[in-house]
């Protein structure tokens, strides 16, 4: 269209007088037939060369006027020529346009479409070797990177261990310096005691919740022998006490506390840590009994502090040798869940869902007990889980002591003269502190829960 407009413009500019116009049009048609290809080349070249400058130098009004003048001239030519001359003119113009478009398309194709030369065998071999070389180099770099990562992680762990040992050494040096200078401590482990009490109370609450889940009747013939022994350890009159709803809940709580005592706090079962931790706990229990014999004798306190320090350092060593992971919890949970089935409420169907609920609660209780036991074993203070009252004669249930007991159920108004019928949970005693002093006295961290008459 650009070529046509340009041609029409030239035609308009060179128009002859109205009488000679037909002869002039015929003459131009003959010239277009003989020189259409060169003229299309020239016009296309001129158009491509100067199109941008013409647009830049011409205003919109001038361009519109030129187009209108060209259009008017074309209309006048069509009106003054016959059909044959119009046909010849149309063919000439179409031929020029087509020739120009073919030349443009050929040029674009020659620029954009450049067929690549097929690679030679030498090129293929060279590129193959280069690819293999790059793959080998990439593999070596990846291997070296993985080695560096492993080395970095190893050095990071070693650095953390060094920092831990350095921190412990600084703390130990500072503690010994203050002890040698006769310094005093303002209960440096009070926060730890509060956190410990909170965890103990949480475990007691979970035991109570599980008992309410299990609040049901049972048949003596359906009980496991171990369950019967634990109930007897809570109360010799367990069959009688179980007939009363209030006593029944307390009795079942005591049965679960005995379970936790046996499998976690005592050394009767290797539920975690293996034989090393079991041996260390046996030594610790013997030492606790020794403290009871020598408490109040100040001249023996240094030896107590040394033994407590040895136990404090021995637990991490045993943990590294044997591991502190819970090695038998799942088996214990499955076994004890089966033993608890006779106590499930009659309204509850015996389904896997019920077993899952009970086993989940029981596992939470055991996990809490293991966490508390780890805290007790890794402290310089000496913790004792004691089924009794140290202020009264051992071996007897004794009287209600508000300093070490909390009454859960009672038949008459509670008082210091009230007789203890059976114990639900043990008393948690603590000797000394985490700074390695004060083993001549003890405190009650958690009171024992009892049932009184």
Buried (B, 14 or more C-beta within 10 A) or exposed (E): EEBBBBBBBEBBEEBEEEEEBBEBBBEBBEEBEEEBBEBBEEBBEEBEEEEEEEEEEEEEEEEEEBEEBBEEBBEBBEEEBEEEBEEBBEEBBEBBBEBBEEBBEEEEEEEEEEEEEEEEEEEEEEEEEEEEEEEEEEEEEEEEEEEEEEEEEEEEEEEEEEEEEEEEEEEEEEBEEEBEEEEEBEEEBEEBBEEBEEBBEBBBEBBBEBBEBBEBEBEEEEBBEEBBEBBBBBBEEBEEBBEEEEBBBBBBBBBBBBBBBBBBBBBEEBBBBBEBBBBBBEBBBEBBEBBBEBBEEEEBBEEBBEBBEEBBEBBEEBBEEBBBEBBEBEEBBBEBBEBBBBBBEEEBEEEEEBBEBBBEBBBBBBBBBBEBBBBBBBBBBBBBBBBBBBEBEEEEBBBBBEEBBBBBBBBEEBEEEBBBBBBBBBBBBBBBBBBBBBBBEBEBBBBBBBBBE
